[in-house]
Amino acid sequence: MGNTPSRKALDKAIGALPESEHYFGLENFGNTCYCNSVLQALYYCGPFRQRCLEHHAVAASSGEDDLLACLCDLFRAISSQKRRCGVHAPRRFVAKLRGVNELFNNQMHQDAHEFLNYLLNESAELLEKRQKREAMRQKDGAAGEAGGAARGGAEAGGTSEGGGGPSAAAEGGEVVRPGGADGEAGGAAAGGDEDEGKEGEGGAYVPKTWVHSIFEGVLTSETRCMCCEALTTRDERFLDLSLEIEQNSSVSACMRNFSSSEPLRGDNKFFCDTCCSLQEAKRCMRVKRLPNVLALHLKRFKYVEQLQRFKKLSYRIAFPLELKLTNTAETAAEPDRKYSLFAVVVHVGAGPSHGHYICLVRSHKHWLLFDDDTVDLVEEGSLQSCFGSALESAGSTETGYILFYQADDAWSAAPSEEGEASPSAAASPATSPGQKSNSSPSSPSSIPRWQGASTAASASRGVPSCTAKH
């Protein structure tokens, strides 16, 4: 892909980057390039990697063996390597993936976006279940302590004089309060998990898990009645956005088309609550809450009725290094938020049922190409070769498929899941184009926008570059 610098240039680049960073290719276990490319993109997503490393200690202590635990174990294995670069075999993760999802339990070519979507949702669901178990544990423990205190108060009241029994019973009732408060806190946490539509005090956004705090945004569907002009809105949460594409276009244009007005007429009329009848209307989707990490999926595979199969759209879609969303809702909290590109999952080939996936990631002003077990340093200008082709009948092409953008104001001190520093606090994640590299610990008072429920701070991280081949 483009001109690859010499190994000497790679070694020089590695020497100038933090020693805590590691660059490891991933072994292919039979058409698992879809998996490897997404894993590399997530590994170099600073907030996500740090939370995974923190969760690894929690999962290991409790003996968890689910997909998220295997993912965290993989990230931990790479980050704790003694060598700066090499090849790692994600054997445990791939085995668990194939065991929990029949779709991936084969050696067929799979879709990288389907895998990303499944991995994020499954990880979030596992975290929610864990939170509910912890809440129930705390509630049961608090109830047990309160019951013991109440029994102790009743026994003391039975031996006292002057009608001490009723008085002791009252005291016993007071003793229950601390336990009840704990129980209520646990119930509120569980309730918050079940009702994702609720917000915190003052309308503040409250993420359900740290996966949501990093990737989740909110769309609002705005439908305006053409008769009475009443506006109806409905919110919908997302972890990534899928965009329709057109030839010789750009990501910004695709985002504008995503939010273009859709007329509702004929058999598709809208029921207006104000008019109490079906009316013609216009509907559009806008971004109400901008996520900290924006994952964009370009819909390059289209089903063609005449061919009875999916066809790859190798259209030329330019994607910028810096992005600002223009399709935000009027009520969006931070509509001027700016994003920087840090990873691109690229599809190489002519069709969806065959081909190859590679990943490009940015690390300290260097771009790296991860192609399964190979890691190479590439020029920033080579990203343009992944825009696609301006020719309608293009053959095999390298096309950007999933784009990862991080908000320039999203990275800060990282909270620890259990109130302790991250196992790799000395390491610092890949910095985005709009960020300054800083290997020194952040101020504890600096609270990250992407944090979950926990608030403890730990140090920031970074990333280098190298070539790793068998």
Protein Blocks (a to p, Z undefined) as FASTA:
>chain_A
ZZaddfklmmmmmmmpcfkbccdddddehhilmmmmmmmmmmmmmklmmmmmmmmmmmmm
nopabfklmmmmmmmmmmmpfbfbdcddfkklmmmmmmmpmklnccbdcdfklmmmmmmm
mmmmmmmmmmmmmmmmmmmmmmmmmmmmmmmmmmmmmmpghhllmmmmmmmmmmmmmmmm
mmmmmmmmmmmmmmmmbccehhiacdfblmlmmmpccdddddddfklopacddddddfbd
cddddehiafklmmmmmmpccddehjlbccdfklopacddddddddfbdcfbdcddddfb
ccdfklopacddfbdcdddfbdcdfkbcfklmblmbccddfbdcddedjbfkbccddddd
deehiacddehjaccdddfklmmmmnopfbfkbccddddfbdcdddfklgccdddfkopa
cfklmpccdddfkbccdfbdcdfklccfkbcfblcdcdddddddddddZZ
